[in-house]
Amino acid sequence: MKDAITQLFPPPPAYTEEHVPTLQGKVFLVTGGNAGVGLELVKILYSKGGRVYIASRSASKIATAIDLIKSTSSTTTSGELRSLVVDFSDLSTISFCASKFLAQESRLDVLWNNAGVSQAPIGSTSAQGHELHMATNCLGPFLLTKLLLPILSKTAAGSPRGSVRVVWASSGIIDMTGPPGGLCLAELVPGKHPKNKDYNYSASKAGNWMLAAELDRRVRNEGIISLAQSPGTLKTKGWDAAPWLMRTVMGFFMYEAKMGAYTELWAGLSPEVKCEDGGQFGIPFGRWHPNPKRAILASLRTKEEGGTGVAAAFWSWNEDQSKSFM
């Protein structure tokens, strides 16, 4: 209960636009950057001179977001905004998105896997038949990250250690509403998907932490940081499909989307986040989770380390399901 309270009533942001130096010459990719938390994050990166790619499903919505950012920017900036169209619920669109990015860039400093779906109707599946939360929140971002790993590694080789990062958007509810250990591998099989929206969403968000931790195992020696974070309980469209009573009750604990952007900004840019912090879980508005459930920590550890090996098995599942779309 204490851990839930500290996330519902977080201290002030630890890292804001006031702390961010010039980002000129740096390249960023924010999935879901046309709305909500992602949009607020893009605004900050752009204002500091970064070249920011907004990756989302709708070209017109990205264009609208770009126009909004430029028209409301209060500072003169050398920043750039570019568009990438991708649908994370359809693996066939992701390779094209990555190829378009790679055709334009020779570096990528931070990838924010921010896009996601919540409260999808029971029975919703992706174009490839996976449960929609798991497909959109985990499998799609996993594939994009894999396709962009070479350019992340290249950038890290010529950058200060720990400045190149992959930030995965998770949620504070993974300790509360999901399966024991975060997720159940048997439930990933078509026909075995649970008929509970909150449960499915929570499992996918636990999956984000597992992917962050497993990627950390693979890239830490290259000086790349991979971590998960929960932006916070925020006033975004992700709550639109939630029951009225839930929205009403949670409304007392919701913050503006920009506050969640500060959590993501801290995870992606703060010099206080070091390589040895890779695989950890950040909470609002820029600090480490004080006490994750032991069952989830056990899932993050391999069997050789005394854990259950669920995260490693989940990584392998993502590899298997996406390999034909590489």
C-alpha positions as CSV (number, residue, x, y, z in Angstrom):
1,M,0.0,0.0,0.0
2,K,2.8,2.4,0.8
3,D,4.3,1.9,-2.6
4,A,1.0,2.6,-4.3
5,I,0.6,5.8,-2.3
6,T,4.0,7.1,-3.2
7,Q,3.1,6.7,-6.9
8,L,-0.3,8.3,-6.5
9,F,1.2,11.3,-4.6
10,P,4.7,11.7,-6.0
11,P,7.1,14.4,-5.1
12,P,7.9,17.2,-7.5
13,P,9.7,16.3,-10.8
14,A,13.4,15.6,-10.4
15,Y,14.3,16.7,-14.0
16,T,12.5,19.2,-16.1
17,E,13.1,21.3,-19.2
18,E,15.1,23.7,-17.0
19,H,17.7,21.0,-16.5
20,V,18.0,20.0,-20.2
21,P,21.0,21.4,-22.0
22,T,21.0,22.1,-25.7
23,L,20.0,19.0,-27.7
24,Q,21.2,20.3,-31.1
25,G,22.8,17.6,-33.1
26,K,21.0,14.8,-31.3
27,V,18.3,12.6,-32.7
28,F,15.3,11.2,-30.9
29,L,12.3,8.9,-31.7
30,V,9.2,9.1,-29.7
31,T,6.4,6.6,-30.5
32,G,3.0,7.9,-29.8
33,G,4.4,11.4,-29.8
34,N,1.4,13.0,-31.4
35,A,-0.7,13.0,-28.2
36,G,-0.7,12.9,-24.4
37,V,2.6,12.3,-22.6
38,G,4.4,11.7,-25.9
39,L,3.3,15.1,-27.3
40,E,4.5,16.9,-24.1
41,L,7.8,15.1,-24.3
42,V,8.3,16.0,-28.0
43,K,7.6,19.7,-27.2
44,I,10.5,19.7,-24.7
45,L,12.9,17.9,-27.0
46,Y,12.0,20.2,-29.9
47,S,12.4,23.4,-27.8
48,K,15.9,22.3,-26.8
49,G,17.0,21.9,-30.4
50,G,16.6,18.2,-30.9
51,R,15.6,16.5,-34.1
52,V,12.5,14.5,-33.1
53,Y,10.7,11.8,-35.0
54,I,7.1,11.3,-34.1
55,A,6.0,7.7,-34.8
56,S,2.3,7.0,-34.9
57,R,-0.5,5.4,-36.9
58,S,-1.9,8.5,-38.5
59,A,0.1,10.8,-40.8
60,S,-2.6,13.5,-40.5
61,K,-2.6,13.4,-36.7
62,I,1.2,13.6,-36.7
63,A,1.0,16.6,-39.1
64,T,-1.5,18.3,-36.8
65,A,0.7,17.7,-33.8
66,I,3.7,19.2,-35.6
67,D,1.7,22.3,-36.6
68,L,0.5,22.6,-33.0
69,I,4.0,22.4,-31.5
70,K,5.5,24.9,-33.9
71,S,2.6,27.4,-33.6
72,T,2.7,27.3,-29.8
73,S,6.4,27.1,-29.2
74,S,7.4,30.1,-27.0
75,T,11.1,29.9,-27.8
76,T,13.3,30.2,-30.9
77,T,14.7,26.8,-31.6
78,S,16.9,24.9,-34.1
79,G,14.8,21.8,-33.4
80,E,13.2,19.7,-36.2
81,L,10.1,17.6,-36.2
82,R,9.7,14.6,-38.6
83,S,7.0,12.0,-39.1
84,L,7.0,8.2,-39.2
85,V,3.9,6.2,-39.8
86,V,3.6,2.9,-38.0
87,D,0.9,0.7,-36.5
88,F,2.2,-1.3,-33.5
89,S,-0.7,-3.7,-33.8
90,D,0.5,-4.8,-37.2
91,L,4.0,-6.1,-37.4
92,S,4.1,-5.7,-41.2
93,T,4.3,-1.9,-40.8
94,I,7.2,-1.8,-38.5
95,S,10.1,-2.7,-40.8
96,F,9.0,0.1,-43.2
97,C,9.0,2.6,-40.4
98,A,12.5,1.6,-39.3
99,S,13.8,1.6,-42.9
100,K,12.4,5.1,-43.4
101,F,14.2,6.4,-40.3
102,L,17.4,4.7,-41.2
103,A,17.4,6.2,-44.7
104,Q,17.4,9.6,-43.1
105,E,19.7,9.3,-40.1
106,S,23.1,8.1,-39.1
107,R,22.5,8.3,-35.3
108,L,19.7,7.7,-32.7
109,D,20.4,9.0,-29.2
110,V,17.2,8.0,-27.4
111,L,14.3,5.8,-28.4
112,W,11.2,6.3,-26.3
113,N,8.8,3.3,-26.6
114,N,6.0,5.5,-25.4
115,A,3.0,4.4,-27.6
116,G,0.5,2.0,-26.1
117,V,-3.1,0.9,-25.8
118,S,-5.3,0.3,-22.8
119,Q,-8.8,-0.8,-22.1
120,A,-9.1,-2.5,-25.5
121,P,-12.4,-4.5,-25.8
122,I,-12.2,-8.1,-24.6
123,G,-11.2,-10.4,-27.5
124,S,-9.4,-7.6,-29.4
125,T,-6.4,-9.0,-31.4
126,S,-3.7,-7.6,-33.6
127,A,-3.3,-8.1,-37.3
128,Q,-1.2,-11.2,-36.5
129,G,-3.7,-12.6,-34.0
130,H,-2.0,-11.6,-30.7
131,E,-3.9,-10.2,-27.8
132,L,-4.1,-6.5,-28.6
133,H,-2.5,-5.1,-25.4
134,M,0.4,-7.5,-25.6
135,A,0.9,-6.9,-29.4
136,T,0.7,-3.1,-29.3
137,N,2.6,-2.5,-26.0
138,C,5.3,-5.2,-26.2
139,L,5.6,-7.1,-29.5
140,G,5.5,-4.1,-31.8
141,P,7.9,-2.0,-29.8
142,F,10.2,-5.0,-29.4
143,L,10.5,-5.4,-33.2
144,L,11.1,-1.7,-33.7
145,T,13.8,-1.7,-31.1
146,K,15.5,-4.7,-32.6
147,L,15.5,-3.1,-36.0
148,L,17.1,0.1,-34.6
149,L,19.7,-1.6,-32.4
150,P,22.5,-1.3,-34.9
151,I,22.1,2.5,-35.2
152,L,21.8,2.8,-31.4
153,S,25.0,0.8,-31.0
154,K,26.8,3.0,-33.6
155,T,25.7,6.1,-31.8
156,A,26.8,4.8,-28.4
157,A,30.2,4.0,-29.8
158,G,30.8,7.7,-30.4
159,S,28.9,9.1,-27.4
160,P,29.4,9.5,-23.6
161,R,28.7,6.2,-21.9
162,G,25.0,6.0,-20.8
163,S,23.8,8.8,-23.0
164,V,22.2,6.5,-25.6
165,R,19.0,5.0,-24.1
166,V,15.9,2.9,-24.8
167,V,13.0,3.9,-22.5
168,W,10.0,1.6,-22.2
169,A,6.7,2.9,-20.9
170,S,5.3,0.6,-18.2
171,S,2.7,1.3,-15.5
172,G,2.5,1.4,-11.8
173,I,-0.4,-1.1,-11.7
174,I,1.8,-4.1,-12.6
175,D,2.1,-4.7,-8.9
176,M,-1.7,-4.7,-8.4
177,T,-3.9,-6.1,-11.2
178,G,-1.8,-8.5,-13.3
179,P,-0.9,-12.2,-13.0
180,P,1.6,-13.4,-10.4
181,G,5.1,-12.7,-11.6
182,G,3.9,-10.1,-14.0
183,L,2.7,-12.2,-16.9
184,C,1.8,-15.7,-17.8
185,L,3.5,-17.2,-20.9
186,A,0.7,-19.7,-21.4
187,E,-1.8,-16.9,-21.9
188,L,0.1,-15.6,-24.9
189,V,-1.3,-18.4,-27.0
190,P,-4.3,-17.5,-29.3
191,G,-7.4,-18.9,-27.7
192,K,-5.9,-18.6,-24.2
193,H,-6.1,-14.8,-23.9
194,P,-7.7,-13.8,-20.6
195,K,-11.1,-12.0,-20.8
196,N,-10.1,-9.1,-18.5
197,K,-9.0,-5.8,-19.9
198,D,-7.2,-4.6,-16.8
199,Y,-5.4,-7.9,-16.4
200,N,-4.3,-8.0,-20.0
201,Y,-3.1,-4.4,-19.9
202,S,-1.1,-5.0,-16.7
203,A,0.5,-8.1,-18.2
204,S,1.7,-6.1,-21.2
205,K,3.1,-3.4,-19.0
206,A,5.0,-6.0,-16.9
207,G,6.2,-7.3,-20.2
208,N,7.6,-3.8,-21.0
209,W,9.8,-4.0,-17.8
210,M,10.9,-7.5,-18.8
211,L,11.9,-6.4,-22.2
212,A,13.8,-3.4,-20.8
213,A,15.7,-5.7,-18.4
214,E,16.5,-8.3,-21.0
215,L,17.7,-5.6,-23.5
216,D,19.9,-4.3,-20.7
217,R,21.6,-7.7,-20.5
218,R,22.4,-7.4,-24.1
219,V,23.5,-3.8,-24.5
220,R,24.9,-2.5,-21.2
221,N,28.5,-3.4,-22.2
222,E,28.0,-1.1,-25.2
223,G,27.2,1.8,-22.9
224,I,23.5,1.8,-23.8
225,I,20.9,2.1,-21.0
226,S,17.6,0.3,-21.3
227,L,15.0,0.9,-18.5
228,A,11.3,0.9,-17.8
229,Q,9.3,3.7,-16.3
230,S,5.7,4.5,-15.2
231,P,4.9,8.1,-16.3
232,G,2.2,8.4,-13.6
233,T,-1.6,8.6,-13.3
234,L,-2.4,11.2,-15.9
235,K,-5.2,13.0,-17.7
236,T,-4.8,11.4,-21.1
237,K,-7.1,9.6,-23.7
238,G,-5.9,6.3,-22.4
239,W,-8.6,6.6,-19.7
240,D,-11.4,7.3,-22.2
241,A,-12.5,3.7,-22.4
242,A,-12.4,3.1,-18.7
243,P,-15.7,2.7,-16.8
244,W,-17.2,6.0,-15.6
245,L,-16.8,5.2,-11.9
246,M,-13.1,4.3,-12.3
247,R,-12.5,7.6,-14.2
248,T,-14.3,9.6,-11.6
249,V,-12.4,8.0,-8.7
250,M,-9.0,8.1,-10.4
251,G,-9.6,11.7,-11.4
252,F,-8.7,12.8,-7.9
253,F,-5.2,11.4,-8.4
254,M,-4.6,12.4,-12.0
255,Y,-2.0,14.9,-13.1
256,E,-1.5,16.8,-16.4
257,A,0.2,14.9,-19.2
258,K,3.3,17.1,-19.0
259,M,4.1,15.7,-15.5
260,G,4.3,12.3,-17.1
261,A,6.6,13.7,-19.7
262,Y,8.9,14.7,-16.9
263,T,9.2,11.1,-15.8
264,E,10.1,10.1,-19.4
265,L,12.5,13.0,-19.8
266,W,14.3,12.0,-16.6
267,A,14.6,8.4,-17.8
268,G,15.9,9.4,-21.2
269,L,18.2,12.3,-20.4
270,S,19.0,12.8,-16.7
271,P,22.7,12.4,-16.0
272,E,21.7,10.9,-12.6
273,V,20.6,7.7,-14.5
274,K,23.7,5.6,-15.0
275,C,24.5,2.4,-17.0
276,E,24.4,0.4,-13.8
277,D,20.8,1.5,-13.4
278,G,19.8,-0.4,-16.6
279,G,16.9,-2.7,-16.2
280,Q,15.4,-0.8,-13.3
281,F,11.9,0.7,-13.0
282,G,11.4,4.4,-12.7
283,I,8.3,6.0,-11.1
284,P,6.7,9.5,-11.1
285,F,8.2,12.0,-11.5
286,G,11.7,10.8,-11.8
287,R,13.0,8.3,-9.2
288,W,13.4,4.5,-8.8
289,H,10.7,2.2,-7.6
290,P,11.4,1.7,-3.9
291,N,10.1,-1.9,-3.5
292,P,8.9,-3.9,-6.5
293,K,7.1,-7.1,-5.7
294,R,9.4,-10.1,-5.2
295,A,7.5,-12.2,-7.7
296,I,8.2,-9.7,-10.5
297,L,11.8,-9.4,-9.5
298,A,12.0,-13.2,-9.6
299,S,10.6,-13.1,-13.2
300,L,13.4,-10.7,-14.2
301,R,16.1,-13.1,-13.0
302,T,17.2,-16.1,-15.0
303,K,17.0,-19.5,-13.5
304,E,20.7,-19.6,-13.1
305,E,20.4,-16.5,-11.0
306,G,17.7,-18.1,-8.8
307,G,14.8,-16.6,-10.6
308,T,12.0,-18.0,-12.7
309,G,13.4,-17.0,-16.1
310,V,10.0,-15.6,-17.3
311,A,11.6,-12.4,-18.7
312,A,14.1,-14.4,-20.7
313,A,11.4,-16.7,-22.0
314,F,9.2,-13.7,-22.9
315,W,12.1,-12.1,-24.8
316,S,12.5,-15.4,-26.8
317,W,8.7,-15.4,-27.5
318,N,8.9,-11.9,-28.9
319,E,11.9,-12.9,-31.1
320,D,10.0,-16.0,-32.4
321,Q,6.8,-14.1,-33.1
322,S,8.6,-11.2,-34.9
323,K,11.4,-13.0,-36.8
324,S,9.5,-13.2,-40.1
325,F,9.0,-9.4,-40.0
326,M,12.7,-8.4,-39.5
